[in-house]
Amino acid sequence: MRMPADPPAVLPPLKAIQAFEQTARFGNVARAAEVLDLTPSAVSHQLAKLEAMIGRQLFLRTARGVSLTPVGEQYLTEVSGILHSLAIATERASSDVGLDCLRLHSSPSFGLLWLMPRLEQFRLNHPDIQLNLSCSYESLHFSRDKIDVDIRHGLPNWPSFEVRTIRDERVAVMASPRLLARRPIAGAADLLDQNLILSEATLIKWPQLFAQHGLSRPDKPYSLSFDRSYMTLEAASHGLGFALESTLLARDYLARGDLVEITPALSAPITAHHLVFPRAHSNFPRVRRFLEWMQAELGHEFSY
């Protein structure tokens, strides 16, 4: 006896899913409509259709915009990965099947100082993977911007994504050897009347470091300030002042002897750099291979 076939699963329209994702991302129907090239009423209609189909409320609507309900947050986590996988599958179908493109986005200083000098080794180890790297401090949208892995700087607060934090990173006081020869430093108090370079990008800055040693921030203004770590480290390497920066970013400067870490007492642990990606991306072989390579280069496992 032939058993009756199961009824096909009811799938929501793709337009409704796109309207939901963009509205969730911006918290604003009008902004989502602009991105999707639709009218706000059309987007609202798609959202209403989706909520009616699911039978649960996805958004809380206020005069200032919309925010996700707990059901909406869970739904966003699941459908974002599906939309991105669909975009990747479409891209693969239209491109050379012999190439697998790994698309990376990174904070600028990590991309320039740590990642760039090591990419050639990755290419030698994985010649079948094409690399695409972009850098900015903006947290890009994985699906829209076609990003596999985003290397972000800051405090980890991305609950919808897989986050792998680079461990054993510190901020430390560093200077060029010739500056230290002229102005030797024994402790934090010796820095109070020195030329200090302010790095606006670090999670721990000079006032916090001095406070840890029971000192107040010096009245003397900073000799230089930069909004990019690579500029701070380059200035310090030329003897322009003392820098408080990440030893991870300064690794090659320290290895070459262009900079010297003054003393471990003038350092502090930080968790500042993180590999962020949708959970579904861990199934991509190119992403798994990149993560394994990163672990080998760093010399330790990530923290989760």
N, C-alpha and C positions, 0 to 999 in steps of 0.2 A: 504494500500500500504506500502510495506516495504521500510524504508529509508536506503540508502547506509551507511555502517559503515564508521566512520572516519578513515582515513589512520593512521597506527601506527606512533607514534613519532619516529623520526630518532635519535638514540642515538650514541654518539661517542664511539669508542672502548675503553675498560678499559685501555689498554696499552697506548693509546694516552693521556688519562687523567692522568695516573701515570707519564708519561714522562713530561707532562706539569707541574704538581705539584712539582716534584723533581727539574726540571730545574728552576722554579720560586723560589724555596727555596734556592738553591745554587747560582743562577745567573750564572751558568756554565754548559754547556752541558756535558762536559767530566766527571764532578763530579756526575751529575745525572745518567750518563751511568754506572758509577762504582757502585752506590747504587742499580740500577736496574739490574745489571749483564747483560748489553747490550753493544753494541759498540756505540760510539758517533754518527756514521752515522745512526744507527738504531733509536736512540733517535731523531735526527734531522728529519728523515723521519716521525716519529710519530707526531712531532710538525707541520711539513708542512702539513700533512694530516688533523690535527685538525684545523689549520688555514684555509685551503681550505674548510673544511666542514662548519665552522662558517662564513666564508666570511669576516673576520676582522683580522687585525694583532694583535697578542697577545704579541709579543716580539719586542724590538728594539735590533738589533744585532750590536755589535761593536767589535773591535779587542780585547778588554779587557773582553768580555763576553756578557751576555744578561741582559736586564732589561725589566720589564713589562710595557706595554702601559696602559693607563687608562682602556681600555676594558679588558686587561689581569688581572689587579688588581681586577676588579669586578668579573671576572670569577673565579679567585683563591679563593676569599672570599666564593663564593657559592659552588664550587666543593669540597673544602677541608672538609666542613662539611658533604657532601654527602659521601665522601670516608671514613671518620671516622665512620659515622653511619653504613656503610656497614661492616667495620671491627668489630664494636661492635656487630652487628647482627650475624655475622659469629661466633664470640666468644661465644655468648649466645647460639647459636644453638648447639655448640659442648660441652657445659658445663652443670653442674647441674642446671636445670631450677628453682630450689628452692632458688638459691643464686643470689644476685645482687651485683656485685663487684664495689665498688667506688675506682677509682684509682686516688690518689693524688700525686702531686709533689710539693715540697716546698723548698724555700731557707733554708739552713741548720739551721741558728739560730732561725728562726721562727718555723721551724718544731720541733726542740729540746726544746726550751724554752717555747713556747706558746702552740703549737698544741699537742705535746706528752702528757703533763700532763692532757689534757682534753679529750683525745680520749676515755678513759674508759667510760666517761659519754655519749659520742656519741654512743658507742656500747650498753650501757644499754638502751638508748632511741630508738635505731634502731637496734635491734638484727638480723633483716633479711638482713642487709647490711654487706657484707664482705669488710674490708678495706685493701688497699694496698698503702703504703706510701714510696716514695723515696725522697731523698734530695740531692740537688746540686745547684750551682749558674748558671748552664746551663739552658737556656730556651729550653725545650724539644719540639719535634715535636708531636703534639697531636695525629695524626693518626698513625705514625710509632711507637711511644712509648706507645700508648694506654693510654693516660692521659685524665682524665675527667676534672680536675681543676688543674691549676698551680698557686701556691701562690708565686708571684715574688716580688723581692726587687729592687727598683730603681725608676727612673722617668717613669711615664706611657706613653709609646709610642708604642702602639700595636693597630693600627687603624683597623686591620682586625678581631679583637676579641672583645668579651664582656669583659669589665674591670670594676670591682667593687673595689673601693679603700677603705681601712680601714681608717676611720676618727679618729680625736682626738688623733693622735700619736704625740709625742714630743720627742726631744732630750733634755736631762738635765744633769747637772753635778751631779754625785753621788759618794758616798764614803762609806766605812764601818764606823759604829759608833765609833769604837775604834780609827780609823785614825782621825776622826773629833774631838774626845776628845783631841788628841794631837795637832792637827793643825786646829783650828777653822777658818772658812771662812766666811767673811762678804760680799765680793763682788768679782768681776772678778779680780781686781788688786791683791788680796790676793793669787791668784792661780799662779801668774807669777813665783814664786820661789819654787813651789811645784813639787812633782813627778807626772807627768801627763802621763796617759796611752793613747796612740793613737789607736783608733779603725779605721782601714782603710776601714771598710765597711759602715760607716755612711755617710749620705748625707751632713751633716754639721759637720765640724771638728773644732779642736781648733782654727786655725787661723781665721776662719769666726766668731766664737763666740767672740774672743777677739776684732775683728774689730767692731762688733756690739756695744761694750762698749768703743770704741775709743782707744783701746790698740793694740800694735803690738805683734806679736808672740814672746814669750820669747826666748832668745838666748840659754837657757839651753835645751839640747836635751831631747827628751821623754825618760822616764825611761824604758818603755816597749811599744811595738807595736804589734798588732795582726790583722790578716786578717779575723777573725771571731768574731762576736759580743759576742757569748757565752763565748769565751775565755777572752775577755775584762771584761765582767761582773764577771766572776769567779775570775779573778785576783783582781779586785776591792773589791770583797767581802772578800778577804783574807787580805785586808789592804795594798796592794802593790802600791796603788796610786789612783788618782782621775780619774774617767772615764766620758767621754761625750758620752752617749748612749741613745738608745730608751727606753722610759718609758714603751712602750708596751711589749718589750722583757724582761724588768727588772721587770715586774709586780709582779711575785712571789718572787723575791729577796726583793722588797720593802715591800710586804705584810708580809714576815717572819721577816723583820727587819735586814736582812743581809746587805742591802744597804739603805742609806738615801739620798733623794733628798735634796740638800743643800738649794736652794731657788728658787722660780718660776722665779726670775729675771734672773737666769742663765739657761734659757731653751728657746726653739724655736719650733714652730709647723713644722711638716714635713708630707708629704704624701709619705711614703716609701714602704708600703706593699699593694699588689693588688691581687685580685682573678681574674685570667685570664682564659678564656675558649672560644671555638667556640660558636657562637650564638645558634647553633642548640642544644648544650648541655643543655641549659636552659629548654628544653622539657623533659629531663631525670628526672624521679621522684627522683632518688638517688641524683642527683645534686641539685634539688630544696630543698630536705630535708636537705642536707648539708649546703646550703646557709642560710636556715632558722635557723638552729642550730648555725651557726657562728654568725648571727645577735643577737640571744638570749645571747650567751656567751660574745659577745663584749658589749652588752647593748645599741646598737644603730644601725641605718640603715647604709648601705654602701653609699658612694657617687658614682655617675656614671660619 
